Amino acid sequence: MNSLTHLTNNIPWQRLTTAYGRGTDIPQLIQTGQYEELANLIEHQSTLWQTTPWVLLILLQKLSKQKPEQVSLQEIQLYTAVASAINVDEMDSQNAVETMNELLDEKYLWPEDEEDDELWWEEEEPRGYEQEAFFSYFSYSYLLLKDAIPVFTAIMEENEKLAPAIQELLLMLQSEGERAVE
């Protein structure tokens, strides 16, 4: 079993939320490369969801092993959608949980049974959306994208069709201070 399959299978997708419910379908969407559908689930109206950092972790690991000509514009657009929701200048990790794995602690996961999901969403702070956890979805998503800059840069240098979209993505990952220096 390859490490991506192992990782995908060990994330409790059915207990993590997306913009449109539970993340149960995410492993299949990742496996079949349905990036547009994934983007709609992990970023919606400038909000990132419980599943977002985990989807990025898996996709970015996969991306690092692909040849530049195999990468699709839809995949780059997924990363751009996530980056567009992040205010880079506010990404101070002091407000995040200590490790990304903490986001899979029982206190953040939704119950196995989906029957009461509507009631859960009506809570003032639904489970997994407390301030620290919610900020962590943005913080770890940002860190994962930042760590992938060398991968994005290599793809951009080898795939001129994707170069404009990747350039846009790379600009989104810079703070105002970094942009001013250039």
C-alpha atoms as an extended CHARMM CRD file, in Angstrom:
* protein
*
       182  EXT
         1         1  MET       CA              0.0000000000        0.0000000000        0.0000000000  PROA      1               0.0000000000
         2         2  ASN       CA              1.5160000000        3.3390000000       -0.9520000000  PROA      2               0.0000000000
         3         3  SER       CA              1.8240000000        6.0900000000        1.6380000000  PROA      3               0.0000000000
         4         4  LEU       CA             -0.8390000000        8.3090000000        0.0490000000  PROA      4               0.0000000000
         5         5  THR       CA             -3.4080000000        5.5250000000        0.1500000000  PROA      5               0.0000000000
         6         6  HSD       CA             -2.4490000000        4.8320000000        3.7570000000  PROA      6               0.0000000000
         7         7  LEU       CA             -2.7540000000        8.5200000000        4.6670000000  PROA      7               0.0000000000
         8         8  THR       CA             -6.0700000000        8.9230000000        2.8340000000  PROA      8               0.0000000000
         9         9  ASN       CA             -7.4850000000        5.8630000000        4.5760000000  PROA      9               0.0000000000
        10        10  ASN       CA             -6.4250000000        7.0890000000        8.0310000000  PROA      10              0.0000000000
        11        11  ILE       CA             -8.1940000000       10.4340000000        7.8590000000  PROA      11              0.0000000000
        12        12  PRO       CA            -11.7400000000       10.2190000000        9.2690000000  PROA      12              0.0000000000
        13        13  TRP       CA            -13.2750000000       11.9800000000        6.2620000000  PROA      13              0.0000000000
        14        14  GLN       CA            -16.8320000000       11.0780000000        7.3340000000  PROA      14              0.0000000000
        15        15  ARG       CA            -16.2720000000       13.0240000000       10.5650000000  PROA      15              0.0000000000
        16        16  LEU       CA            -14.8300000000       16.1470000000        8.9130000000  PROA      16              0.0000000000
        17        17  THR       CA            -16.9370000000       18.8050000000        7.2520000000  PROA      17              0.0000000000
        18        18  THR       CA            -16.7970000000       20.5380000000        3.8880000000  PROA      18              0.0000000000
        19        19  ALA       CA            -18.7220000000       23.4660000000        2.4780000000  PROA      19              0.0000000000
        20        20  TYR       CA            -21.5150000000       21.0300000000        1.5850000000  PROA      20              0.0000000000
        21        21  GLY       CA            -21.6130000000       18.4350000000        4.3450000000  PROA      21              0.0000000000
        22        22  ARG       CA            -19.2750000000       15.6350000000        5.3260000000  PROA      22              0.0000000000
        23        23  GLY       CA            -16.0180000000       14.7620000000        3.5780000000  PROA      23              0.0000000000
        24        24  THR       CA            -16.9800000000       11.1610000000        2.8750000000  PROA      24              0.0000000000
        25        25  ASP       CA            -16.5460000000       11.4790000000       -0.9220000000  PROA      25              0.0000000000
        26        26  ILE       CA            -13.1540000000       13.1820000000       -0.7860000000  PROA      26              0.0000000000
        27        27  PRO       CA            -10.9240000000       10.0840000000       -1.1370000000  PROA      27              0.0000000000
        28        28  GLN       CA            -12.7480000000        9.1190000000       -4.3460000000  PROA      28              0.0000000000
        29        29  LEU       CA            -12.5480000000       12.6770000000       -5.6740000000  PROA      29              0.0000000000
        30        30  ILE       CA             -8.8140000000       12.7650000000       -4.9730000000  PROA      30              0.0000000000
        31        31  GLN       CA             -8.2650000000        9.3860000000       -6.5870000000  PROA      31              0.0000000000
        32        32  THR       CA            -10.1360000000       10.4010000000       -9.7440000000  PROA      32              0.0000000000
        33        33  GLY       CA             -8.5760000000       13.8930000000       -9.9260000000  PROA      33              0.0000000000
        34        34  GLN       CA            -11.8380000000       15.8390000000       -9.6850000000  PROA      34              0.0000000000
        35        35  TYR       CA            -10.1140000000       19.0650000000       -8.6930000000  PROA      35              0.0000000000
        36        36  GLU       CA            -12.9700000000       21.4450000000       -9.4470000000  PROA      36              0.0000000000
        37        37  GLU       CA            -15.3490000000       19.4580000000       -7.2270000000  PROA      37              0.0000000000
        38        38  LEU       CA            -12.6920000000       19.2460000000       -4.4990000000  PROA      38              0.0000000000
        39        39  ALA       CA            -12.1050000000       22.9970000000       -4.6890000000  PROA      39              0.0000000000
        40        40  ASN       CA            -15.8320000000       23.6110000000       -4.1760000000  PROA      40              0.0000000000
        41        41  LEU       CA            -15.7870000000       21.4300000000       -1.0680000000  PROA      41              0.0000000000
        42        42  ILE       CA            -12.6420000000       22.7670000000        0.6130000000  PROA      42              0.0000000000
        43        43  GLU       CA            -13.0500000000       26.4860000000       -0.1250000000  PROA      43              0.0000000000
        44        44  HSD       CA            -16.3280000000       28.3540000000       -0.3140000000  PROA      44              0.0000000000
        45        45  GLN       CA            -16.9350000000       32.0970000000        0.0230000000  PROA      45              0.0000000000
        46        46  SER       CA            -13.4050000000       32.6630000000        1.3950000000  PROA      46              0.0000000000
        47        47  THR       CA            -13.8870000000       30.0260000000        4.0680000000  PROA      47              0.0000000000
        48        48  LEU       CA            -11.7180000000       26.9550000000        4.5450000000  PROA      48              0.0000000000
        49        49  TRP       CA            -13.1660000000       23.8230000000        6.0930000000  PROA      49              0.0000000000
        50        50  GLN       CA            -12.0530000000       20.9530000000        8.3200000000  PROA      50              0.0000000000
        51        51  THR       CA            -11.0770000000       18.9010000000        5.2780000000  PROA      51              0.0000000000
        52        52  THR       CA             -8.9910000000       21.6230000000        3.6050000000  PROA      52              0.0000000000
        53        53  PRO       CA             -5.5390000000       21.0520000000        5.1240000000  PROA      53              0.0000000000
        54        54  TRP       CA             -5.8980000000       17.2770000000        4.7370000000  PROA      54              0.0000000000
        55        55  VAL       CA             -6.8650000000       17.5100000000        1.0770000000  PROA      55              0.0000000000
        56        56  LEU       CA             -3.9230000000       19.8450000000        0.4850000000  PROA      56              0.0000000000
        57        57  LEU       CA             -1.5300000000       17.5360000000        2.3070000000  PROA      57              0.0000000000
        58        58  ILE       CA             -2.4670000000       14.6220000000        0.0750000000  PROA      58              0.0000000000
        59        59  LEU       CA             -2.6790000000       16.5650000000       -3.1870000000  PROA      59              0.0000000000
        60        60  LEU       CA              0.6050000000       18.3800000000       -2.6190000000  PROA      60              0.0000000000
        61        61  GLN       CA              2.4000000000       15.1130000000       -1.8460000000  PROA      61              0.0000000000
        62        62  LYS       CA              0.9750000000       13.7160000000       -5.0660000000  PROA      62              0.0000000000
        63        63  LEU       CA              1.8840000000       16.8960000000       -6.9810000000  PROA      63              0.0000000000
        64        64  SER       CA              5.5220000000       16.6770000000       -5.9080000000  PROA      64              0.0000000000
        65        65  LYS       CA              5.7800000000       13.3040000000       -7.6870000000  PROA      65              0.0000000000
        66        66  GLN       CA              4.1170000000       14.3700000000      -10.9490000000  PROA      66              0.0000000000
        67        67  LYS       CA              5.8780000000       15.4750000000      -14.0880000000  PROA      67              0.0000000000
        68        68  PRO       CA              5.1430000000       19.1570000000      -14.8600000000  PROA      68              0.0000000000
        69        69  GLU       CA              3.3020000000       18.2810000000      -18.0790000000  PROA      69              0.0000000000
        70        70  GLN       CA              0.9220000000       16.0030000000      -16.1250000000  PROA      70              0.0000000000
        71        71  VAL       CA             -0.3350000000       18.8160000000      -13.8900000000  PROA      71              0.0000000000
        72        72  SER       CA             -3.7190000000       20.2550000000      -14.8430000000  PROA      72              0.0000000000
        73        73  LEU       CA             -4.9130000000       23.8290000000      -14.7160000000  PROA      73              0.0000000000
        74        74  GLN       CA             -7.8530000000       22.6600000000      -12.5410000000  PROA      74              0.0000000000
        75        75  GLU       CA             -5.4150000000       21.4400000000       -9.8940000000  PROA      75              0.0000000000
        76        76  ILE       CA             -3.5390000000       24.7530000000       -9.8570000000  PROA      76              0.0000000000
        77        77  GLN       CA             -6.8980000000       26.5440000000       -9.6630000000  PROA      77              0.0000000000
        78        78  LEU       CA             -7.7540000000       24.4780000000       -6.5650000000  PROA      78              0.0000000000
        79        79  TYR       CA             -4.5890000000       25.7330000000       -4.8270000000  PROA      79              0.0000000000
        80        80  THR       CA             -5.3570000000       29.2710000000       -5.9860000000  PROA      80              0.0000000000
        81        81  ALA       CA             -8.8970000000       29.0530000000       -4.5670000000  PROA      81              0.0000000000
        82        82  VAL       CA             -7.5090000000       28.0530000000       -1.1760000000  PROA      82              0.0000000000
        83        83  ALA       CA             -4.7870000000       30.7250000000       -1.2960000000  PROA      83              0.0000000000
        84        84  SER       CA             -7.3800000000       33.3800000000       -2.1550000000  PROA      84              0.0000000000
        85        85  ALA       CA             -9.1530000000       32.6700000000        1.1510000000  PROA      85              0.0000000000
        86        86  ILE       CA             -5.9880000000       33.1990000000        3.1870000000  PROA      86              0.0000000000
        87        87  ASN       CA             -4.8890000000       36.5860000000        4.4750000000  PROA      87              0.0000000000
        88        88  VAL       CA             -1.1420000000       35.9270000000        4.3830000000  PROA      88              0.0000000000
        89        89  ASP       CA             -0.3500000000       38.8930000000        6.6060000000  PROA      89              0.0000000000
        90        90  GLU       CA             -2.4450000000       37.3600000000        9.4320000000  PROA      90              0.0000000000
        91        91  MET       CA             -0.8400000000       33.9060000000        9.3420000000  PROA      91              0.0000000000
        92        92  ASP       CA              0.7730000000       33.9590000000       12.7630000000  PROA      92              0.0000000000
        93        93  SER       CA              0.7890000000       30.3770000000       14.0130000000  PROA      93              0.0000000000
        94        94  GLN       CA              0.4120000000       31.3790000000       17.6670000000  PROA      94              0.0000000000
        95        95  ASN       CA             -3.3730000000       31.0900000000       17.2980000000  PROA      95              0.0000000000
        96        96  ALA       CA             -3.2670000000       27.6150000000       15.7370000000  PROA      96              0.0000000000
        97        97  VAL       CA             -3.2860000000       24.2200000000       17.4040000000  PROA      97              0.0000000000
        98        98  GLU       CA              0.2440000000       22.9460000000       18.0010000000  PROA      98              0.0000000000
        99        99  THR       CA              0.2460000000       20.2550000000       15.3000000000  PROA      99              0.0000000000
       100       100  MET       CA             -1.9560000000       19.5350000000       12.3230000000  PROA      100             0.0000000000
       101       101  ASN       CA             -2.6850000000       16.0640000000       13.7110000000  PROA      101             0.0000000000
       102       102  GLU       CA             -4.3880000000       17.7290000000       16.6890000000  PROA      102             0.0000000000
       103       103  LEU       CA             -7.1650000000       18.7040000000       14.2760000000  PROA      103             0.0000000000
       104       104  LEU       CA             -8.1070000000       15.0170000000       14.2410000000  PROA      104             0.0000000000
       105       105  ASP       CA             -8.6180000000       14.9210000000       18.0240000000  PROA      105             0.0000000000
       106       106  GLU       CA            -12.0300000000       13.7080000000       19.1060000000  PROA      106             0.0000000000
       107       107  LYS       CA            -12.9910000000       17.1490000000       20.4400000000  PROA      107             0.0000000000
       108       108  TYR       CA            -12.9010000000       18.5580000000       16.8770000000  PROA      108             0.0000000000
       109       109  LEU       CA            -14.4500000000       15.6470000000       14.9970000000  PROA      109             0.0000000000
       110       110  TRP       CA            -18.1320000000       15.4350000000       14.2180000000  PROA      110             0.0000000000
       111       111  PRO       CA            -20.0930000000       12.4210000000       15.4900000000  PROA      111             0.0000000000
       112       112  GLU       CA            -20.1790000000        9.2290000000       13.4050000000  PROA      112             0.0000000000
       113       113  ASP       CA            -23.9420000000        9.6260000000       12.9650000000  PROA      113             0.0000000000
       114       114  GLU       CA            -24.8950000000       12.3780000000       10.5050000000  PROA      114             0.0000000000
       115       115  GLU       CA            -28.5230000000       12.4980000000       11.6220000000  PROA      115             0.0000000000
       116       116  ASP       CA            -28.1380000000       15.6580000000       13.7330000000  PROA      116             0.0000000000
       117       117  ASP       CA            -25.7910000000       17.5830000000       11.4320000000  PROA      117             0.0000000000
       118       118  GLU       CA            -28.3180000000       20.3510000000       10.8720000000  PROA      118             0.0000000000
       119       119  LEU       CA            -28.5000000000       20.9240000000       14.6340000000  PROA      119             0.0000000000
       120       120  TRP       CA            -24.7050000000       20.8940000000       14.8960000000  PROA      120             0.0000000000
       121       121  TRP       CA            -24.4620000000       23.6610000000       12.2880000000  PROA      121             0.0000000000
       122       122  GLU       CA            -26.9230000000       25.7750000000       14.2720000000  PROA      122             0.0000000000
       123       123  GLU       CA            -24.5720000000       25.8300000000       17.2720000000  PROA      123             0.0000000000
       124       124  GLU       CA            -22.9090000000       29.1820000000       17.9100000000  PROA      124             0.0000000000
       125       125  GLU       CA            -19.5460000000       27.4700000000       17.3610000000  PROA      125             0.0000000000
       126       126  PRO       CA            -20.0700000000       24.0940000000       15.6960000000  PROA      126             0.0000000000
       127       127  ARG       CA            -17.6730000000       21.3510000000       16.7570000000  PROA      127             0.0000000000
       128       128  GLY       CA            -14.3300000000       21.8200000000       15.0440000000  PROA      128             0.0000000000
       129       129  TYR       CA            -15.0150000000       25.4890000000       14.3480000000  PROA      129             0.0000000000
       130       130  GLU       CA            -13.8740000000       26.9460000000       17.6460000000  PROA      130             0.0000000000
       131       131  GLN       CA            -11.5770000000       29.9140000000       17.0470000000  PROA      131             0.0000000000
       132       132  GLU       CA             -8.2870000000       28.0170000000       17.4900000000  PROA      132             0.0000000000
       133       133  ALA       CA             -9.3230000000       25.0980000000       15.2670000000  PROA      133             0.0000000000
       134       134  PHE       CA            -10.8850000000       27.3480000000       12.6350000000  PROA      134             0.0000000000
       135       135  PHE       CA             -7.7660000000       29.5020000000       12.4030000000  PROA      135             0.0000000000
       136       136  SER       CA             -5.7150000000       26.2990000000       12.1510000000  PROA      136             0.0000000000
       137       137  TYR       CA             -7.4640000000       25.2960000000        8.9010000000  PROA      137             0.0000000000
       138       138  PHE       CA             -6.1530000000       28.5220000000        7.3830000000  PROA      138             0.0000000000
       139       139  SER       CA             -2.7580000000       28.3970000000        9.0760000000  PROA      139             0.0000000000
       140       140  TYR       CA             -1.8920000000       24.8170000000        8.1240000000  PROA      140             0.0000000000
       141       141  SER       CA             -3.2770000000       25.2630000000        4.6190000000  PROA      141             0.0000000000
       142       142  TYR       CA             -1.0260000000       28.2910000000        4.2170000000  PROA      142             0.0000000000
       143       143  LEU       CA              2.0140000000       26.4330000000        5.5760000000  PROA      143             0.0000000000
       144       144  LEU       CA              1.3990000000       23.5010000000        3.2270000000  PROA      144             0.0000000000
       145       145  LEU       CA              1.1040000000       25.8300000000        0.2250000000  PROA      145             0.0000000000
       146       146  LYS       CA              4.2240000000       27.7770000000        1.2750000000  PROA      146             0.0000000000
       147       147  ASP       CA              6.1900000000       24.5320000000        1.6410000000  PROA      147             0.0000000000
       148       148  ALA       CA              5.1330000000       23.6150000000       -1.9050000000  PROA      148             0.0000000000
       149       149  ILE       CA              6.5440000000       26.7990000000       -3.4780000000  PROA      149             0.0000000000
       150       150  PRO       CA              9.6040000000       24.9460000000       -4.8310000000  PROA      150             0.0000000000
       151       151  VAL       CA              7.2750000000       22.3810000000       -6.4360000000  PROA      151             0.0000000000
       152       152  PHE       CA              5.0790000000       25.1030000000       -7.9430000000  PROA      152             0.0000000000
       153       153  THR       CA              8.1690000000       26.9500000000       -9.2020000000  PROA      153             0.0000000000
       154       154  ALA       CA              9.5820000000       23.8180000000      -10.8450000000  PROA      154             0.0000000000
       155       155  ILE       CA              6.2520000000       23.1530000000      -12.5790000000  PROA      155             0.0000000000
       156       156  MET       CA              6.0500000000       26.7750000000      -13.7280000000  PROA      156             0.0000000000
       157       157  GLU       CA              9.5440000000       26.5650000000      -15.2390000000  PROA      157             0.0000000000
       158       158  GLU       CA              8.7050000000       23.3780000000      -17.1560000000  PROA      158             0.0000000000
       159       159  ASN       CA              5.0700000000       23.9670000000      -18.1380000000  PROA      159             0.0000000000
       160       160  GLU       CA              4.5730000000       27.3190000000      -19.8400000000  PROA      160             0.0000000000
       161       161  LYS       CA              0.8020000000       26.7770000000      -20.1720000000  PROA      161             0.0000000000
       162       162  LEU       CA              0.4860000000       26.7910000000      -16.3810000000  PROA      162             0.0000000000
       163       163  ALA       CA              3.0550000000       29.5390000000      -15.7660000000  PROA      163             0.0000000000
       164       164  PRO       CA              0.5500000000       32.4660000000      -15.5520000000  PROA      164             0.0000000000
       165       165  ALA       CA             -1.7520000000       30.5990000000      -13.1310000000  PROA      165             0.0000000000
       166       166  ILE       CA              1.1780000000       29.5010000000      -10.9520000000  PROA      166             0.0000000000
       167       167  GLN       CA              2.6270000000       33.0180000000      -10.9590000000  PROA      167             0.0000000000
       168       168  GLU       CA             -0.7290000000       34.2840000000       -9.6720000000  PROA      168             0.0000000000
       169       169  LEU       CA             -0.7160000000       31.5970000000       -6.9670000000  PROA      169             0.0000000000
       170       170  LEU       CA              2.8430000000       32.4230000000       -5.9030000000  PROA      170             0.0000000000
       171       171  LEU       CA              1.9470000000       36.1190000000       -5.5610000000  PROA      171             0.0000000000
       172       172  MET       CA             -0.9970000000       35.2040000000       -3.3120000000  PROA      172             0.0000000000
       173       173  LEU       CA              1.3690000000       33.3340000000       -0.9930000000  PROA      173             0.0000000000
       174       174  GLN       CA              3.5520000000       36.4030000000       -0.4010000000  PROA      174             0.0000000000
       175       175  SER       CA              3.0300000000       38.8620000000        2.4050000000  PROA      175             0.0000000000
       176       176  GLU       CA              2.7890000000       42.5730000000        1.6420000000  PROA      176             0.0000000000
       177       177  GLY       CA              6.3640000000       42.9540000000        2.9030000000  PROA      177             0.0000000000
       178       178  GLU       CA              7.6630000000       40.2600000000        0.5450000000  PROA      178             0.0000000000
       179       179  ARG       CA              5.8640000000       41.8690000000       -2.4090000000  PROA      179             0.0000000000
       180       180  ALA       CA              7.3150000000       45.2840000000       -1.5670000000  PROA      180             0.0000000000
       181       181  VAL       CA             10.8710000000       43.8930000000       -1.6620000000  PROA      181             0.0000000000
       182       182  GLU       CA             10.4400000000       42.6100000000       -5.2450000000  PROA      182             0.0000000000
